Amino acid sequence: MSHSSNRPQQVCVLGSTGSIGTNTLDVIARHPDRYRVFALSAMSRVDELAAQCVQYEPRFAVLPDAALAAQLRDRLRAAGSRTEVLDGMAALSEIAAHPEVDAVMAAIVGAAGLAPAIAAARAGKRLLLANKEAIVLGGALFMRAVEEGGATLLPVDSEHSAIFQCLPEDRATWHERIDHIVLTASGGPFRQRDPATLSDVTPEQACAHPNWVMGRKISVDSATMMNKALEVIEARWLFDLTPEQVKVVIHPQSIVHSMVVCRDRSVLAQMGTPDMRVPIAYALSFPERITSGAEPLDFLAKPTLTFEEADARRFPGLHLSWQALHAAEGSTAVLNAANEEAVAAFLDRKLRFDHICRVNRATLESVAPQAGEVDSVEGLLTLDARARRHAQGLIASLGAH
């Protein structure tokens, strides 16, 4: 869908108060002639969502919780805003599939993002995917929804956007070109720390990322490299690759965002300053390019780019991705559910940092997907809940020691 009509594209931003959501609104605000905000959603941040509604005047705003939605309604009424407030999880899927919406930014963190992302896919939207859990959880089901709905799927993760930018627009030719892809990882804050000392890590230390400003959940995932494990799974589905065709290297500078190694051994890489507005702007405007607001890359300020092995002893969580991809379909959903529970427990100081991977591995190896659980959103959410219960039991037993 090129931007040939004079009508601005109507954009629905799911998860508008998070870092991806606010960056998306920043890019949209730079191009008022091209984009209008149609709907916004947040999990619980009423103040931020109210301010966004006043600034961007969307037709709809959604909060899953009815009491919070009532607060937002009062706030907006007092401000003279005409935005209609909806509540409940089903409302997220409604705004994502709304007939007037052209593009959906799927930036809800975690499994909660699966249903609205699939609703947008089935409705044939331009789907800007920042919620990697939707594809980690849904895999085949999600990609089938994209195909059947005729949706345009555009990755927003900087690594997957980089791969996408290195490939031709004609997806049919991807297979003949790609030998494998290489996702880059910053290594997070503990890249050089002795693995034996990781039991003492605090939530504050884990959330202090050297290159990127991110939410707490994704910052912890970056520190354990579970973030990269989820990205390996996402890349396998997005680019229709075998698990072995997805490789990872540590690249501390976060300048090369990922690489495609072609059959002829030519390597294509996408580079730039670490700023999420670049992949967001690309996904919004594809196949065109618009200004993002990011600083240009200064090669002389970063004269050295280095690459290191993603060491399994230091980052055991990363290697669970290939284990899950080789296990029964649905195992990636089990891994994701365990990780969400383990990270939440760590942030609540109920689980040691070095036990996150232990919970993830034990849950992956204990919870087997049942027949039929991977064929529907409801089935996947049942599997997700089963895996969470198992992880919670492990967390309780580990926390007691």
KEKE-3310 file (N, C-alpha, C; in steps of 0.2 Angstrom, whole numbers, plus 5000, padded with zeros to 4 digits):
npx = (5004:5005:5008:4998:4986:4977:4972:4976:4985:4977:4981:4983:4989:4994:4998:5003:5009:5021:5039:5041:5028:5028:5039:5033:5023:5030:5036:5025:5020:5029:5025:5012:5004:5004:5000:4987:4982:4972:4967:4972:4980:4983:4991:4990:4994:4986:4988:4998:4992:4980:4986:4991:4980:4974:4983:4984:4971:4964:4951:4947:4951:4959:4958:4962:4957:4942:4939:4950:4948:4937:4942:4950:4940:4933:4944:4947:4935:4934:4945:4939:4940:4936:4938:4933:4932:4936:4934:4942:4949:4944:4941:4953:4956:4946:4948:4960:4956:4948:4937:4941:4954:4971:4984:4993:5001:5009:5013:5011:5017:5022:5011:4999:4998:4995:4981:4975:4985:4984:4970:4972:4980:4971:4962:4968:4977:4990:5003:5013:5025:5030:5028:5036:5032:5020:5022:5031:5024:5013:5018:5016:5002:5000:5007:4999:4987:4991:4994:4982:4973:4979:4987:5000:5015:5026:5042:5047:5056:5073:5083:5076:5070:5081:5086:5075:5076:5088:5084:5076:5061:5052:5047:5047:5059:5068:5072:5081:5091:5096:5109:5111:5106:5112:5109:5113:5118:5119:5124:5121:5121:5129:5139:5153:5155:5159:5152:5149:5146:5133:5122:5120:5115:5105:5088:5089:5102:5101:5092:5099:5103:5117:5116:5103:5087:5074:5059:5056:5054:5059:5072:5078:5077:5086:5098:5098:5099:5088:5080:5086:5085:5071:5070:5077:5068:5057:5063:5065:5052:5047:5055:5055:5064:5076:5079:5093:5098:5098:5108:5118:5128:5138:5138:5144:5143:5131:5128:5129:5114:5109:5113:5113:5118:5123:5120:5131:5140:5142:5139:5126:5123:5113:5115:5116:5112:5108:5092:5075:5066:5070:5068:5054:5049:5053:5044:5032:5032:5036:5035:5043:5054:5055:5058:5065:5069:5080:5097:5111:5122:5138:5153:5166:5165:5162:5174:5177:5171:5166:5165:5159:5159:5143:5143:5139:5140:5140:5128:5116:5102:5100:5102:5091:5082:5084:5083:5069:5063:5066:5059:5042:5029:5023:5031:5038:5030:5028:5041:5041:5031:5036:5047:5041:5035:5046:5054:5046:5045:5058:5060:5051:5059:5058:5065:5081:5092:5101:5093:5083:5085:5085:5072:5066:5071:5068:5054:5052:5056:5047:5034:5023:5016:4999:4988:4980:4981:4989:4982:4973:4970:4964:4968:4982:4983:4978:4988:4998:4994:4995:5009:5013:5008:5016:5029:5027:5026:5039:5046:5042:5047:5061:5063:5061:5073)
npy = (4994:5010:5027:5035:5041:5056:5056:5055:5041:5031:5027:5015:5013:5001:4999:5012:5020:5015:5013:5010:5014:5028:5033:5030:5038:5050:5050:5050:5062:5070:5070:5075:5077:5064:5055:5050:5049:5036:5027:5023:5013:5008:4999:5002:5015:5029:5043:5046:5041:5049:5062:5059:5057:5070:5077:5070:5068:5055:5044:5034:5027:5014:5005:4990:4988:4991:5000:5009:5014:5021:5031:5037:5042:5052:5060:5064:5070:5081:5088:5092:5083:5073:5060:5043:5032:5015:4999:4983:4968:4963:4974:4979:4971:4974:4988:4986:4979:4988:4995:5007:5009:5009:5006:4996:4998:4986:4985:4980:4973:4957:4941:4946:4954:4945:4942:4954:4957:4946:4949:4961:4956:4947:4955:4961:4972:4984:4979:4983:4976:4975:4968:4955:4943:4939:4933:4923:4916:4913:4909:4898:4899:4913:4918:4912:4918:4931:4928:4923:4934:4944:4953:4966:4963:4970:4971:4978:4977:4981:4972:4963:4972:4977:4965:4964:4976:4973:4964:4960:4967:4958:4944:4931:4928:4927:4915:4909:4917:4918:4912:4911:4921:4934:4939:4953:4956:4967:4962:4967:4973:4964:4959:4957:4952:4941:4926:4918:4928:4932:4929:4939:4950:4965:4971:4984:4985:4976:4983:4993:4997:4998:5004:5006:5013:5006:4997:4989:4975:4971:4976:4967:4955:4958:4958:4945:4939:4933:4940:4940:4927:4926:4934:4926:4915:4923:4927:4916:4913:4924:4926:4913:4903:4889:4884:4883:4892:4904:4914:4921:4935:4944:4961:4974:4988:4991:4996:4990:4982:4970:4956:4949:4934:4930:4917:4918:4922:4935:4948:4957:4971:4981:4997:5010:5024:5019:5020:5018:5025:5024:5010:5011:5022:5017:5005:5012:5019:5011:5005:5017:5030:5040:5055:5052:5057:5053:5054:5057:5044:5044:5040:5043:5045:5033:5024:5010:4994:4980:4962:4947:4931:4923:4918:4902:4899:4911:4916:4907:4907:4911:4900:4892:4895:4888:4875:4876:4878:4866:4857:4851:4859:4874:4874:4885:4895:4890:4892:4906:4910:4905:4913:4926:4925:4922:4934:4944:4939:4941:4955:4958:4955:4942:4931:4925:4933:4924:4913:4914:4909:4895:4892:4894:4885:4873:4873:4873:4860:4852:4855:4850:4854:4851:4841:4851:4863:4872:4877:4888:4904:4904:4891:4892:4902:4894:4885:4893:4898:4886:4884:4895:4892:4881:4887:4896:4888:4883:4894:4898:4887:4889:4902:4899:4894)
npz = (5000:4995:4998:4991:4990:4995:5008:5025:5033:5044:5060:5072:5089:5098:5115:5118:5128:5131:5127:5114:5109:5112:5105:5092:5091:5091:5079:5070:5073:5067:5054:5050:5039:5033:5042:5054:5071:5076:5086:5103:5115:5132:5146:5160:5163:5166:5167:5157:5146:5145:5143:5130:5123:5124:5116:5104:5100:5097:5090:5098:5114:5124:5139:5147:5160:5169:5179:5178:5166:5168:5176:5166:5157:5165:5167:5153:5150:5158:5152:5141:5130:5115:5114:5113:5126:5128:5137:5142:5137:5124:5117:5113:5102:5094:5091:5084:5072:5066:5053:5048:5051:5045:5048:5061:5075:5084:5100:5112:5127:5130:5131:5131:5119:5109:5104:5099:5089:5080:5077:5069:5059:5053:5048:5038:5039:5038:5047:5060:5068:5084:5095:5100:5107:5102:5090:5094:5103:5095:5082:5069:5068:5069:5057:5048:5049:5045:5031:5027:5029:5021:5026:5028:5034:5044:5052:5068:5078:5080:5075:5067:5058:5052:5045:5036:5029:5022:5013:4996:4990:4985:4992:4987:4982:4993:4998:4989:4990:5003:5014:5028:5042:5053:5069:5078:5095:5109:5121:5133:5150:5157:5150:5152:5164:5178:5177:5188:5198:5196:5203:5213:5206:5205:5202:5198:5193:5182:5174:5169:5154:5143:5130:5125:5128:5137:5142:5158:5158:5145:5147:5157:5150:5140:5148:5152:5140:5135:5128:5115:5112:5111:5099:5090:5088:5083:5071:5064:5060:5054:5043:5037:5040:5044:5060:5062:5052:5058:5067:5080:5085:5097:5098:5104:5102:5096:5083:5070:5065:5061:5050:5034:5027:5011:4998:4990:4998:5000:5012:5019:5028:5040:5046:5059:5070:5087:5088:5091:5083:5069:5064:5066:5058:5046:5045:5045:5034:5023:5006:5005:5012:5026:5036:5052:5064:5071:5076:5064:5059:5066:5059:5063:5077:5082:5079:5080:5077:5085:5087:5095:5102:5106:5121:5128:5141:5148:5144:5145:5143:5130:5122:5124:5114:5102:5107:5110:5097:5091:5098:5101:5092:5099:5110:5110:5115:5128:5133:5132:5141:5154:5155:5156:5168:5177:5175:5180:5193:5197:5196:5206:5216:5221:5215:5211:5200:5192:5192:5184:5171:5174:5179:5166:5158:5165:5164:5151:5148:5155:5153:5141:5125:5121:5110:5098:5105:5099:5088:5089:5096:5108:5112:5113:5123:5133:5135:5137:5150:5157:5157:5164:5177:5180:5180:5190:5201:5202:5204:5217:5224:5222:5227:5240:5244)
capx = (5000:5009:5005:4997:4980:4978:4970:4982:4984:4974:4985:4981:4995:4993:5004:5005:5013:5028:5045:5039:5022:5029:5043:5029:5019:5035:5037:5019:5019:5033:5022:5005:5000:5003:4997:4983:4981:4965:4966:4978:4979:4988:4989:4988:4996:4981:4990:5001:4987:4976:4990:4992:4973:4973:4988:4983:4964:4962:4944:4946:4957:4957:4962:4959:4953:4936:4940:4955:4945:4932:4946:4952:4934:4933:4950:4946:4929:4936:4949:4936:4942:4930:4940:4929:4936:4933:4938:4942:4954:4941:4941:4960:4955:4941:4952:4965:4953:4942:4937:4944:4962:4976:4991:4992:5008:5008:5018:5009:5022:5020:5006:4992:4997:4993:4974:4974:4989:4980:4964:4974:4982:4965:4958:4972:4980:4998:5004:5019:5025:5035:5027:5039:5029:5014:5025:5034:5018:5008:5021:5012:4995:5001:5009:4994:4983:4994:4993:4974:4970:4982:4990:5007:5018:5033:5045:5049:5062:5078:5086:5072:5069:5088:5086:5070:5079:5093:5081:5072:5054:5049:5048:5048:5066:5072:5075:5086:5097:5099:5112:5109:5106:5116:5107:5118:5116:5123:5127:5118:5125:5134:5143:5160:5154:5160:5145:5149:5144:5127:5117:5119:5112:5098:5084:5092:5108:5099:5088:5103:5106:5122:5115:5096:5082:5069:5055:5060:5054:5064:5079:5080:5078:5092:5103:5099:5099:5082:5077:5089:5082:5064:5071:5079:5062:5054:5067:5064:5045:5046:5059:5054:5071:5077:5083:5100:5099:5098:5114:5119:5135:5138:5141:5143:5142:5124:5128:5126:5108:5109:5116:5111:5124:5120:5123:5137:5145:5141:5136:5122:5121:5110:5118:5113:5112:5103:5086:5070:5062:5072:5064:5047:5048:5053:5038:5026:5032:5038:5042:5046:5058:5053:5063:5063:5071:5086:5104:5115:5128:5145:5158:5172:5164:5162:5178:5179:5165:5169:5160:5161:5154:5138:5145:5133:5141:5138:5121:5113:5096:5100:5102:5085:5078:5085:5080:5062:5062:5067:5054:5035:5026:5020:5036:5041:5025:5030:5047:5040:5027:5040:5051:5037:5034:5052:5056:5041:5047:5065:5058:5048:5064:5056:5069:5087:5094:5103:5088:5078:5086:5084:5065:5064:5073:5064:5047:5052:5057:5042:5027:5022:5010:4994:4985:4975:4983:4992:4978:4969:4972:4961:4972:4988:4982:4977:4995:5002:4992:4998:5016:5014:5007:5022:5034:5026:5028:5047:5049:5040:5052:5068:5063:5061:5080)
capy = (5000:5016:5033:5039:5045:5062:5055:5053:5035:5031:5023:5012:5012:4997:5000:5019:5023:5012:5016:5010:5018:5035:5034:5029:5045:5055:5049:5052:5070:5074:5069:5076:5076:5057:5050:5052:5044:5034:5024:5022:5009:5007:4994:5005:5022:5033:5050:5047:5040:5055:5067:5058:5058:5077:5079:5067:5067:5049:5043:5029:5025:5008:5002:4983:4988:4995:5005:5013:5017:5026:5037:5041:5045:5058:5065:5067:5074:5087:5092:5094:5079:5070:5053:5038:5027:5008:4995:4976:4965:4962:4981:4979:4967:4979:4994:4984:4977:4993:4996:5013:5009:5007:5003:4995:4997:4981:4986:4978:4969:4950:4937:4950:4957:4940:4942:4960:4957:4942:4952:4965:4952:4944:4961:4963:4978:4985:4977:4985:4971:4976:4963:4949:4938:4937:4928:4918:4912:4911:4905:4896:4902:4920:4919:4910:4924:4936:4926:4923:4941:4948:4959:4968:4962:4974:4970:4984:4976:4984:4967:4960:4977:4977:4959:4965:4981:4970:4959:4963:4968:4952:4939:4924:4927:4927:4908:4908:4922:4918:4906:4912:4928:4935:4944:4956:4957:4971:4958:4969:4976:4959:4955:4955:4951:4934:4922:4916:4933:4934:4928:4945:4955:4968:4973:4991:4984:4973:4987:4999:4995:5002:5007:5007:5015:5001:4995:4985:4968:4970:4977:4961:4950:4960:4956:4937:4937:4930:4945:4938:4920:4927:4936:4920:4912:4927:4928:4909:4913:4930:4925:4906:4900:4884:4886:4883:4897:4910:4914:4927:4937:4950:4967:4979:4995:4992:5000:4985:4980:4963:4955:4943:4931:4927:4911:4919:4924:4942:4950:4963:4973:4988:5001:5016:5025:5015:5024:5014:5028:5022:5005:5013:5026:5012:5001:5016:5022:5006:5005:5023:5032:5047:5057:5048:5061:5050:5057:5053:5040:5048:5035:5044:5045:5026:5021:5003:4990:4973:4956:4942:4925:4923:4912:4898:4899:4917:4918:4900:4908:4912:4894:4889:4897:4883:4870:4876:4877:4859:4853:4851:4865:4877:4874:4892:4898:4888:4896:4913:4911:4904:4919:4932:4924:4923:4941:4947:4937:4944:4962:4959:4953:4935:4926:4927:4934:4918:4908:4915:4904:4889:4892:4894:4878:4867:4873:4871:4853:4849:4857:4848:4856:4845:4841:4856:4869:4877:4878:4893:4909:4901:4885:4895:4905:4889:4882:4899:4898:4880:4885:4900:4889:4877:4891:4899:4883:4882:4901:4897:4883:4892:4908:4897:4892)
capz = (5000:4994:5001:4985:4991:4999:5015:5030:5035:5051:5064:5079:5092:5104:5119:5116:5133:5132:5124:5106:5108:5112:5099:5086:5091:5089:5071:5067:5074:5062:5047:5051:5032:5031:5047:5060:5077:5076:5092:5107:5121:5137:5151:5166:5164:5165:5166:5151:5140:5145:5140:5123:5120:5123:5111:5097:5098:5094:5091:5103:5119:5127:5144:5149:5167:5168:5184:5176:5160:5171:5178:5160:5155:5169:5165:5147:5150:5161:5148:5135:5124:5113:5113:5117:5130:5129:5141:5141:5132:5118:5114:5109:5095:5090:5087:5079:5066:5064:5046:5046:5053:5040:5051:5068:5079:5089:5104:5119:5130:5132:5128:5130:5113:5104:5101:5095:5083:5076:5074:5064:5053:5049:5045:5032:5040:5038:5054:5062:5074:5089:5101:5098:5110:5097:5085:5098:5106:5089:5077:5063:5068:5067:5050:5044:5049:5040:5024:5025:5029:5016:5029:5026:5041:5044:5058:5071:5082:5076:5072:5061:5053:5048:5040:5031:5025:5018:5008:4991:4992:4983:4997:4984:4981:4999:4999:4985:4992:5010:5017:5035:5045:5059:5073:5083:5102:5113:5127:5139:5155:5161:5145:5154:5172:5179:5178:5195:5202:5193:5208:5217:5202:5207:5196:5196:5188:5176:5170:5167:5148:5140:5123:5123:5134:5136:5148:5163:5156:5140:5149:5160:5145:5137:5152:5152:5133:5133:5122:5109:5111:5108:5092:5086:5087:5079:5064:5061:5057:5050:5036:5035:5040:5048:5066:5060:5048:5062:5071:5085:5088:5102:5095:5110:5100:5093:5076:5065:5068:5059:5044:5030:5023:5005:4996:4987:5004:5002:5018:5019:5035:5040:5051:5061:5077:5091:5089:5088:5078:5063:5061:5066:5052:5040:5045:5044:5027:5018:5004:5005:5018:5029:5042:5059:5070:5073:5074:5059:5062:5065:5059:5067:5084:5083:5074:5081:5078:5087:5087:5100:5102:5111:5125:5131:5149:5151:5142:5144:5141:5123:5118:5124:5108:5097:5110:5109:5090:5089:5102:5098:5091:5105:5115:5111:5119:5135:5135:5133:5147:5159:5155:5158:5175:5180:5175:5185:5200:5198:5197:5213:5221:5223:5212:5209:5193:5189:5192:5178:5165:5177:5178:5159:5155:5168:5162:5144:5148:5159:5150:5134:5122:5120:5103:5098:5109:5095:5082:5090:5101:5115:5114:5115:5129:5138:5135:5141:5157:5160:5158:5169:5183:5182:5182:5197:5206:5202:5207:5224:5227:5222:5231:5247:5246)
cpx = (5004:5005:5003:4991:4982:4976:4975:4980:4982:4978:4983:4987:4993:4999:5007:5009:5020:5033:5043:5034:5024:5034:5039:5025:5024:5036:5031:5018:5024:5030:5014:5001:4999:5000:4992:4982:4974:4963:4973:4976:4985:4986:4986:4990:4991:4983:4993:4996:4982:4980:4990:4985:4972:4977:4986:4976:4962:4954:4943:4953:4954:4961:4958:4955:4948:4936:4945:4952:4940:4936:4948:4946:4933:4938:4949:4940:4930:4941:4946:4937:4936:4932:4935:4933:4932:4937:4937:4947:4951:4941:4948:4959:4951:4944:4957:4962:4948:4943:4941:4952:4966:4982:4990:4999:5006:5013:5016:5014:5019:5014:5000:4992:4995:4987:4974:4979:4986:4974:4966:4976:4976:4961:4962:4975:4988:5000:5012:5021:5031:5034:5030:5035:5023:5016:5028:5029:5014:5011:5017:5005:4995:5002:5003:4988:4985:4993:4986:4971:4973:4985:4997:5011:5025:5036:5048:5055:5068:5082:5082:5071:5076:5088:5081:5073:5084:5090:5077:5065:5050:5051:5049:5055:5071:5075:5081:5092:5100:5102:5110:5109:5110:5112:5112:5114:5121:5127:5125:5123:5130:5138:5150:5160:5155:5153:5144:5146:5136:5121:5115:5116:5105:5094:5086:5097:5106:5095:5092:5107:5111:5120:5107:5092:5076:5065:5059:5060:5059:5071:5082:5081:5084:5098:5104:5100:5093:5079:5080:5086:5075:5065:5074:5073:5058:5057:5065:5057:5044:5050:5059:5060:5071:5080:5090:5103:5099:5104:5114:5126:5134:5142:5140:5141:5135:5123:5126:5120:5107:5112:5113:5117:5121:5123:5130:5142:5146:5137:5133:5121:5118:5113:5115:5114:5107:5097:5080:5065:5064:5068:5056:5045:5048:5047:5032:5026:5034:5033:5046:5051:5056:5058:5060:5064:5077:5092:5107:5120:5134:5150:5164:5171:5164:5167:5179:5172:5168:5163:5163:5157:5149:5139:5139:5134:5138:5130:5117:5106:5095:5099:5096:5081:5078:5082:5072:5060:5062:5062:5047:5033:5022:5025:5039:5036:5026:5036:5045:5036:5031:5044:5047:5036:5040:5055:5052:5043:5054:5064:5055:5053:5062:5060:5075:5088:5096:5099:5083:5079:5084:5076:5063:5065:5069:5057:5047:5052:5051:5035:5026:5016:5006:4991:4980:4976:4986:4988:4973:4972:4970:4966:4979:4988:4981:4984:4999:5001:4995:5005:5018:5013:5013:5028:5033:5028:5036:5049:5048:5045:5059:5068:5063:5069:5084)
cpy = (5006:5022:5037:5043:5051:5061:5052:5046:5035:5025:5021:5010:5008:4997:5007:5022:5020:5015:5016:5014:5025:5037:5034:5036:5051:5056:5052:5060:5074:5074:5070:5076:5069:5053:5054:5047:5042:5031:5023:5017:5009:5002:4997:5012:5027:5040:5051:5046:5046:5061:5066:5059:5066:5080:5077:5067:5061:5048:5038:5028:5019:5006:4995:4984:4993:5001:5011:5017:5022:5032:5041:5045:5052:5063:5068:5072:5081:5092:5094:5089:5075:5062:5049:5033:5020:5004:4987:4974:4964:4969:4982:4976:4971:4984:4992:4982:4982:4994:5002:5014:5006:5003:5002:4994:4992:4981:4985:4973:4962:4947:4941:4953:4952:4941:4948:4960:4952:4945:4957:4962:4949:4949:4964:4970:4978:4984:4978:4981:4973:4971:4957:4943:4935:4932:4922:4913:4909:4907:4904:4899:4909:4921:4916:4915:4930:4935:4926:4930:4946:4954:4960:4967:4965:4974:4977:4983:4978:4978:4964:4966:4977:4971:4961:4971:4978:4965:4963:4963:4961:4946:4932:4923:4926:4920:4907:4912:4920:4912:4906:4919:4928:4940:4946:4957:4962:4967:4961:4972:4971:4956:4953:4953:4943:4931:4920:4921:4935:4933:4934:4951:4958:4970:4980:4990:4981:4977:4993:4996:5000:5006:5010:5009:5011:5000:4990:4978:4967:4971:4971:4956:4952:4957:4949:4935:4933:4934:4942:4931:4921:4930:4931:4916:4916:4927:4921:4910:4919:4929:4918:4903:4893:4887:4887:4889:4904:4909:4921:4929:4943:4955:4973:4986:4996:4996:4996:4982:4973:4962:4949:4941:4928:4921:4912:4922:4931:4943:4957:4965:4980:4991:5007:5017:5021:5019:5020:5018:5027:5016:5007:5017:5022:5008:5006:5018:5017:5005:5011:5024:5039:5048:5054:5052:5059:5054:5053:5049:5043:5042:5036:5044:5038:5022:5013:4999:4983:4968:4951:4936:4926:4917:4909:4898:4905:4918:4911:4901:4908:4905:4890:4890:4891:4876:4870:4875:4870:4855:4854:4858:4868:4877:4881:4896:4896:4892:4903:4914:4910:4910:4925:4931:4925:4930:4945:4946:4941:4952:4963:4957:4946:4930:4929:4928:4928:4912:4908:4910:4897:4887:4891:4887:4872:4867:4871:4863:4849:4850:4855:4850:4850:4846:4847:4862:4874:4879:4885:4898:4906:4895:4887:4898:4900:4886:4887:4899:4892:4881:4890:4896:4885:4881:4894:4894:4882:4889:4900:4893:4885:4898:4906:4895:4898)
cpz = (5000:4996:4995:4986:4996:5007:5019:5032:5043:5055:5071:5083:5099:5109:5118:5122:5134:5127:5116:5105:5107:5106:5092:5086:5089:5082:5068:5068:5070:5055:5048:5045:5030:5036:5052:5065:5077:5083:5096:5113:5126:5142:5157:5167:5162:5163:5159:5145:5140:5141:5132:5120:5119:5117:5104:5095:5094:5094:5097:5108:5123:5133:5146:5155:5167:5173:5181:5170:5162:5173:5172:5157:5158:5167:5158:5146:5153:5157:5141:5129:5122:5112:5117:5120:5130:5134:5140:5136:5125:5114:5110:5102:5091:5087:5082:5072:5063:5057:5044:5048:5047:5042:5058:5070:5085:5094:5111:5121:5132:5128:5127:5123:5107:5100:5097:5088:5078:5072:5068:5058:5049:5046:5039:5033:5039:5046:5056:5069:5078:5095:5098:5101:5106:5093:5088:5101:5100:5084:5070:5062:5066:5060:5046:5043:5045:5033:5022:5025:5024:5019:5027:5033:5040:5051:5061:5075:5077:5072:5066:5056:5049:5043:5034:5026:5020:5012:5003:4993:4990:4987:4993:4983:4987:5000:4995:4986:4998:5012:5024:5037:5051:5063:5078:5090:5105:5118:5133:5144:5158:5156:5148:5162:5172:5181:5185:5200:5201:5198:5212:5213:5205:5201:5194:5191:5182:5171:5167:5160:5145:5134:5122:5129:5132:5142:5152:5161:5151:5142:5153:5155:5141:5141:5152:5145:5131:5128:5115:5107:5108:5100:5088:5083:5082:5072:5060:5057:5052:5043:5034:5034:5044:5055:5065:5056:5052:5067:5075:5086:5093:5098:5100:5108:5097:5087:5070:5068:5067:5052:5040:5026:5017:5003:4993:4992:5004:5008:5018:5026:5035:5047:5053:5068:5081:5093:5086:5083:5070:5060:5061:5060:5046:5039:5043:5037:5021:5012:5003:5011:5020:5034:5048:5065:5073:5071:5068:5062:5060:5065:5063:5074:5086:5079:5074:5082:5080:5087:5091:5099:5108:5116:5129:5139:5152:5149:5140:5141:5133:5119:5119:5118:5103:5100:5109:5102:5088:5093:5098:5097:5097:5110:5116:5115:5127:5137:5137:5140:5154:5160:5158:5166:5179:5180:5180:5192:5202:5200:5204:5218:5224:5220:5210:5202:5189:5189:5187:5173:5168:5177:5171:5156:5158:5166:5155:5143:5151:5156:5143:5131:5120:5113:5103:5101:5104:5089:5083:5095:5108:5117:5116:5121:5135:5140:5139:5148:5161:5162:5163:5176:5185:5184:5189:5203:5207:5206:5215:5227:5227:5227:5239:5249:5247)
residu = (MET:SER:HIS:SER:SER:ASN:ARG:PRO:GLN:GLN:VAL:CYS:VAL:LEU:GLY:SER:THR:GLY:SER:ILE:GLY:THR:ASN:THR:LEU:ASP:VAL:ILE:ALA:ARG:HIS:PRO:ASP:ARG:TYR:ARG:VAL:PHE:ALA:LEU:SER:ALA:MET:SER:ARG:VAL:ASP:GLU:LEU:ALA:ALA:GLN:CYS:VAL:GLN:TYR:GLU:PRO:ARG:PHE:ALA:VAL:LEU:PRO:ASP:ALA:ALA:LEU:ALA:ALA:GLN:LEU:ARG:ASP:ARG:LEU:ARG:ALA:ALA:GLY:SER:ARG:THR:GLU:VAL:LEU:ASP:GLY:MET:ALA:ALA:LEU:SER:GLU:ILE:ALA:ALA:HIS:PRO:GLU:VAL:ASP:ALA:VAL:MET:ALA:ALA:ILE:VAL:GLY:ALA:ALA:GLY:LEU:ALA:PRO:ALA:ILE:ALA:ALA:ALA:ARG:ALA:GLY:LYS:ARG:LEU:LEU:LEU:ALA:ASN:LYS:GLU:ALA:ILE:VAL:LEU:GLY:GLY:ALA:LEU:PHE:MET:ARG:ALA:VAL:GLU:GLU:GLY:GLY:ALA:THR:LEU:LEU:PRO:VAL:ASP:SER:GLU:HIS:SER:ALA:ILE:PHE:GLN:CYS:LEU:PRO:GLU:ASP:ARG:ALA:THR:TRP:HIS:GLU:ARG:ILE:ASP:HIS:ILE:VAL:LEU:THR:ALA:SER:GLY:GLY:PRO:PHE:ARG:GLN:ARG:ASP:PRO:ALA:THR:LEU:SER:ASP:VAL:THR:PRO:GLU:GLN:ALA:CYS:ALA:HIS:PRO:ASN:TRP:VAL:MET:GLY:ARG:LYS:ILE:SER:VAL:ASP:SER:ALA:THR:MET:MET:ASN:LYS:ALA:LEU:GLU:VAL:ILE:GLU:ALA:ARG:TRP:LEU:PHE:ASP:LEU:THR:PRO:GLU:GLN:VAL:LYS:VAL:VAL:ILE:HIS:PRO:GLN:SER:ILE:VAL:HIS:SER:MET:VAL:VAL:CYS:ARG:ASP:ARG:SER:VAL:LEU:ALA:GLN:MET:GLY:THR:PRO:ASP:MET:ARG:VAL:PRO:ILE:ALA:TYR:ALA:LEU:SER:PHE:PRO:GLU:ARG:ILE:THR:SER:GLY:ALA:GLU:PRO:LEU:ASP:PHE:LEU:ALA:LYS:PRO:THR:LEU:THR:PHE:GLU:GLU:ALA:ASP:ALA:ARG:ARG:PHE:PRO:GLY:LEU:HIS:LEU:SER:TRP:GLN:ALA:LEU:HIS:ALA:ALA:GLU:GLY:SER:THR:ALA:VAL:LEU:ASN:ALA:ALA:ASN:GLU:GLU:ALA:VAL:ALA:ALA:PHE:LEU:ASP:ARG:LYS:LEU:ARG:PHE:ASP:HIS:ILE:CYS:ARG:VAL:ASN:ARG:ALA:THR:LEU:GLU:SER:VAL:ALA:PRO:GLN:ALA:GLY:GLU:VAL:ASP:SER:VAL:GLU:GLY:LEU:LEU:THR:LEU:ASP:ALA:ARG:ALA:ARG:ARG:HIS:ALA:GLN:GLY:LEU:ILE:ALA:SER:LEU:GLY:ALA:HIS)
# end
